[in-house]
């Protein structure tokens, strides 16, 4: 191999290594780092874990009025009572139960809110322009959290 070709090959390897490191760094910033959980996320997307035993979990994503907000359930299960196992659609049950945060919505469904605005149903997916601005919070449609277990993994994206 000629010395000139070796230089180009080594340069290419160096660029690929630096590019890979940059991608890894970007991934950790964009999709959340457990040490940054709950802090404002300056990127436009995140993957977060939403525990069933916490009423509202901050995603760190901040939206402005007019932004499009996309929330997608990815994986996981949770339960609003011992021994249960449901996904983002919830358990069904009595939607008029006073144990629900949002009346008329499936018990234990994934719900969200922006800042101090009223909560809304997310379920398996949510895609809508928002009228409010603030931090996006996610939680379970359940007022009795002491016996809850599990968590859901959710992807959030905002489009300006």
HUMOKA-V290357 format. One record per residue. N is the residue number from 0. RES is the residue in one letter. PHI is phi as a letter, one per 20 degrees, with the letter a starting at -180 (NA if undefined). Layout:
n->N res->RES phi->PHI
n->N res->RES phi->PHI
//
This chain:
n->0 res->X phi->NA
n->1 res->X phi->f
n->2 res->X phi->g
n->3 res->X phi->f
n->4 res->X phi->f
n->5 res->X phi->f
n->6 res->X phi->f
n->7 res->X phi->f
n->8 res->X phi->f
n->9 res->X phi->f
n->10 res->X phi->f
n->11 res->X phi->f
n->12 res->X phi->f
n->13 res->X phi->f
n->14 res->X phi->f
n->15 res->X phi->f
n->16 res->X phi->f
n->17 res->X phi->f
n->18 res->X phi->f
n->19 res->X phi->f
n->20 res->X phi->f
n->21 res->X phi->f
n->22 res->X phi->f
n->23 res->X phi->f
n->24 res->X phi->f
n->25 res->X phi->f
n->26 res->X phi->g
n->27 res->X phi->f
n->28 res->X phi->f
n->29 res->X phi->f
n->30 res->X phi->d
n->31 res->X phi->n
n->32 res->X phi->c
n->33 res->X phi->g
n->34 res->X phi->f
n->35 res->X phi->d
n->36 res->X phi->g
n->37 res->X phi->n
n->38 res->X phi->e
n->39 res->X phi->g
n->40 res->X phi->d
n->41 res->X phi->e
n->42 res->X phi->e
n->43 res->X phi->e
n->44 res->X phi->b
n->45 res->X phi->a
n->46 res->X phi->d
n->47 res->X phi->c
n->48 res->X phi->d
n->49 res->X phi->d
n->50 res->X phi->f
n->51 res->X phi->f
n->52 res->X phi->e
n->53 res->X phi->d
n->54 res->X phi->f
n->55 res->X phi->c
n->56 res->X phi->d
n->57 res->X phi->f
n->58 res->X phi->e
n->59 res->X phi->n
n->60 res->X phi->e
n->61 res->X phi->d
n->62 res->X phi->d
n->63 res->X phi->d
n->64 res->X phi->g
n->65 res->X phi->n
n->66 res->X phi->f
n->67 res->X phi->e
n->68 res->X phi->d
n->69 res->X phi->c
n->70 res->X phi->c
n->71 res->X phi->c
n->72 res->X phi->f
n->73 res->X phi->d
n->74 res->X phi->a
n->75 res->X phi->o
n->76 res->X phi->b
n->77 res->X phi->b
n->78 res->X phi->b
n->79 res->X phi->e
n->80 res->X phi->b
n->81 res->X phi->f
n->82 res->X phi->n
n->83 res->X phi->e
n->84 res->X phi->a
n->85 res->X phi->c
n->86 res->X phi->d
n->87 res->X phi->f
n->88 res->X phi->f
n->89 res->X phi->n
n->90 res->X phi->e
n->91 res->X phi->n
n->92 res->X phi->m
n->93 res->X phi->e
n->94 res->X phi->f
n->95 res->X phi->e
n->96 res->X phi->f
n->97 res->X phi->f
n->98 res->X phi->f
n->99 res->X phi->e
n->100 res->X phi->f
n->101 res->X phi->d
n->102 res->X phi->f
n->103 res->X phi->n
n->104 res->X phi->d
n->105 res->X phi->g
n->106 res->X phi->f
n->107 res->X phi->m
n->108 res->X phi->f
n->109 res->X phi->f
n->110 res->X phi->c
n->111 res->X phi->b
n->112 res->X phi->b
n->113 res->X phi->d
n->114 res->X phi->l
n->115 res->X phi->e
n->116 res->X phi->f
n->117 res->X phi->f
n->118 res->X phi->f
n->119 res->X phi->c
n->120 res->X phi->f
n->121 res->X phi->d
n->122 res->X phi->m
n->123 res->X phi->f
n->124 res->X phi->b
n->125 res->X phi->b
n->126 res->X phi->b
n->127 res->X phi->a
n->128 res->X phi->f
n->129 res->X phi->d
n->130 res->X phi->e
n->131 res->X phi->d
n->132 res->X phi->c
n->133 res->X phi->q
n->134 res->X phi->f
n->135 res->X phi->e
n->136 res->X phi->d
n->137 res->X phi->c
n->138 res->X phi->a
n->139 res->X phi->d
n->140 res->X phi->f
n->141 res->X phi->b
n->142 res->X phi->e
n->143 res->X phi->d
n->144 res->X phi->e
n->145 res->X phi->f
n->146 res->X phi->d
n->147 res->X phi->f
n->148 res->X phi->b
n->149 res->X phi->n
n->150 res->X phi->a
n->151 res->X phi->d
n->152 res->X phi->d
n->153 res->X phi->c
n->154 res->X phi->d
n->155 res->X phi->c
n->156 res->X phi->c
n->157 res->X phi->c
n->158 res->X phi->c
n->159 res->X phi->f
//
